[in-house]
Amino acid sequence: MQTELSRIHRQVGTTFVFVTHDQDEALSMATRIAIMSGGEVAQTGTPREVYDRPVNRFVADFVGETNFLSGTVATENGRPLFALMGGERVVAPTGSSDGSATLMIRPEALVLRAPGTPRPPIRHPWTGS
């Protein structure tokens, strides 16, 4: 069905509105996505925008697998840092407010490696890039 809809879309060259609950299908077929929650649009954007930069926890949890870690944000030397409960710190997004926060990490961004080993590139699950 996906192949046939894509073929018709290319042939006709008009906008399609395709409604699905299958996130993988939406991410692989769409050029733009609208995520709905409670009858309202929670976020719109390209599949990559919605996946990489969800606007809230609902969207992050709804689209793909997600890990949520609790911690706090504190600004040090002019840049916000997210402190995990174990004391590790990572750079927080610009504009983050100091205080309690939740860090969202996609599973494909997690890599276990020995110290000094180069970090492999992140692969997006629906595109492989």
MOFEN-V174578 format. One record per residue. N is the residue number from 1. OMEGA is omega in whole degrees, 0 to 359 (NA if undefined). Layout:
n:N omega:OMEGA
n:N omega:OMEGA
This chain:
n:1 omega:179
n:2 omega:181
n:3 omega:182
n:4 omega:178
n:5 omega:178
n:6 omega:179
n:7 omega:180
n:8 omega:180
n:9 omega:178
n:10 omega:183
n:11 omega:183
n:12 omega:177
n:13 omega:179
n:14 omega:180
n:15 omega:175
n:16 omega:168
n:17 omega:183
n:18 omega:182
n:19 omega:179
n:20 omega:172
n:21 omega:182
n:22 omega:184
n:23 omega:179
n:24 omega:179
n:25 omega:180
n:26 omega:182
n:27 omega:183
n:28 omega:185
n:29 omega:192
n:30 omega:168
n:31 omega:174
n:32 omega:183
n:33 omega:169
n:34 omega:177
n:35 omega:182
n:36 omega:176
n:37 omega:179
n:38 omega:179
n:39 omega:179
n:40 omega:178
n:41 omega:179
n:42 omega:180
n:43 omega:171
n:44 omega:177
n:45 omega:175
n:46 omega:177
n:47 omega:181
n:48 omega:179
n:49 omega:182
n:50 omega:181
n:51 omega:185
n:52 omega:184
n:53 omega:178
n:54 omega:184
n:55 omega:179
n:56 omega:184
n:57 omega:180
n:58 omega:181
n:59 omega:180
n:60 omega:182
n:61 omega:183
n:62 omega:185
n:63 omega:177
n:64 omega:177
n:65 omega:183
n:66 omega:172
n:67 omega:179
n:68 omega:179
n:69 omega:179
n:70 omega:178
n:71 omega:179
n:72 omega:175
n:73 omega:175
n:74 omega:179
n:75 omega:178
n:76 omega:182
n:77 omega:176
n:78 omega:178
n:79 omega:181
n:80 omega:178
n:81 omega:178
n:82 omega:180
n:83 omega:176
n:84 omega:182
n:85 omega:180
n:86 omega:178
n:87 omega:177
n:88 omega:179
n:89 omega:176
n:90 omega:179
n:91 omega:178
n:92 omega:179
n:93 omega:176
n:94 omega:180
n:95 omega:177
n:96 omega:179
n:97 omega:176
n:98 omega:178
n:99 omega:179
n:100 omega:181
n:101 omega:175
n:102 omega:178
n:103 omega:177
n:104 omega:178
n:105 omega:175
n:106 omega:182
n:107 omega:182
n:108 omega:177
n:109 omega:179
n:110 omega:180
n:111 omega:173
n:112 omega:182
n:113 omega:177
n:114 omega:177
n:115 omega:179
n:116 omega:178
n:117 omega:181
n:118 omega:179
n:119 omega:177
n:120 omega:179
n:121 omega:177
n:122 omega:177
n:123 omega:176
n:124 omega:188
n:125 omega:184
n:126 omega:181
n:127 omega:183
n:128 omega:180
n:129 omega:NA
